Amino acid sequence: MKLATRTTKIAASPTLQMAATVKALKAQGIKIFDFAAGEPSQNTPDCVNQAAYNAIQANFTKYTAVTGIDELKEAIIETFQRTHQLNYDKSQILVSCGAKHTLYNFTQAALEAGDEVIVPSPYWVSYPDQIALTEATSVILKTEESSHYAIDPSLLDSLITPKTKAIILNSPCNPTGSMYDRMTLESVAELALRHDLLIVSDEIYEHLVYDGHQHTSIASLGPEIAKRTLVVNGVSKSYSMTGWRIGYAAGPKDLITAMGHIQSQSTSNPTSISQKASVAALQEGQQFIKGMVQELSAQRTLMVNRLNAISGITCPMPRGAFYALPNVSSLIGRRHAQGTITSPSELAHYLLTEAKVACVAGEPFGAPEHIRLSYTPDLSVIDQGMDSLARAIQALQ
Ligand SMILES: Cc1ncc(COP(=O)(O)O)c(C=O)c1O
């Protein structure tokens, strides 16, 4: 079959592919230390499940308004006011089927051939592919491990051309765990204003921060910058609701309206039941987040310390999200019985077969010297998994 050319520009999400491989191995009864998953291990909070049961019992099971129910939009508006003192009205909110869908709606509504979008690297895997589907170009802004992956404003400035339409920020970041401080955000905001750029601020990990680090939303820096910022968020990560598929955006009314039209002609509304459940999450889920952050913080420390104790691996302490991104460049070139490790992808494959440790290679994240491990499993799984990983690395020659 002759498929559309655009299908040749993208690949299936590598993180979801690895998740599928792990599921298949587990189904065969093989025990896997699963550090590949991009989701919390906690159950969805009871208050959320209860709201969903209530919705079903009340037969709230039909189409809703395409852009989301008023009750959820009001809960989202209230959340933005409470957490960032940002004020939106309902016409500035769009609820979609996960934050990935929110971002897809954005790329389809705002980008076209010839546009350039600045993407700091390492980046979340889906940004470049979603941009490629619109025939716009990703312009990669490199950031360095040595500076905790901070954006260098003068490097950013040098990448801006008359074709630059937008810059994507992701803080806390998947996969680096880094966060942008206020000064950096102010520099980015100043450049966006000077060059008339849109900012897409993906804040899906905003509540998952450690060691007293504070998340700042760039939209909260002032009304002028809020007017040109699309804030992307959702319930997947903070409330352990990855399967419920609810993400949302807040931003300029004309952009939100156009994104709503794309959604209207593609998915229609996000699931009615999940929308009701998300109201409960936003209104009653704050204690749940506190508990999860405490657990994640201990898991993060254990995993990162164990990784750093392995000769050939270095791993900075992440500040937010739930991923460790160890540098494995000094393992490249080492040999095992079946061959030589020539890339992080091969290392990930070796670790899966040899140590039964699932992780994701860094290449599709723009991190060609790294692998990414989620520290979402509980402490004992991390401990045993790190034992197994350390043994497999020691066996390399
Ligand atoms: C940075 C980032 N943005 C967006 C998403 C998408 O989240 P959702 O499950 O709401 O589609 C993810 C999920 O992995 C992510 O890591």
PDBQT file of the ligand as one rigid body, heavy atoms in Angstrom, charges set to zero:
ROOT
HETATM    1  C1  LIG A 401       6.917  15.833  28.927  1.00  0.00    +0.000 C 
HETATM    2  C2  LIG A 401       5.638  15.131  28.668  1.00  0.00    +0.000 A 
HETATM    3  N1  LIG A 401       4.635  15.811  28.111  1.00  0.00    +0.000 NA
HETATM    4  C3  LIG A 401       3.452  15.228  27.840  1.00  0.00    +0.000 A 
HETATM    5  C4  LIG A 401       3.248  13.902  28.117  1.00  0.00    +0.000 A 
HETATM    6  C5  LIG A 401       1.924  13.272  27.760  1.00  0.00    +0.000 C 
HETATM    7  O1  LIG A 401       1.148  12.943  28.842  1.00  0.00    +0.000 OA
HETATM    8  P1  LIG A 401      -0.306  12.331  28.683  1.00  0.00    +0.000 P 
HETATM    9  O2  LIG A 401      -0.269  10.974  29.284  1.00  0.00    +0.000 OA
HETATM   10  O3  LIG A 401      -1.223  13.260  29.451  1.00  0.00    +0.000 OA
HETATM   11  O4  LIG A 401      -0.656  12.324  27.243  1.00  0.00    +0.000 OA
HETATM   12  C6  LIG A 401       4.268  13.138  28.700  1.00  0.00    +0.000 A 
HETATM   13  C7  LIG A 401       4.093  11.689  28.952  1.00  0.00    +0.000 C 
HETATM   14  O5  LIG A 401       5.026  10.924  29.001  1.00  0.00    +0.000 OA
HETATM   15  C8  LIG A 401       5.498  13.776  28.979  1.00  0.00    +0.000 A 
HETATM   16  O6  LIG A 401       6.513  13.101  29.547  1.00  0.00    +0.000 OA
ENDROOT
TORSDOF 0
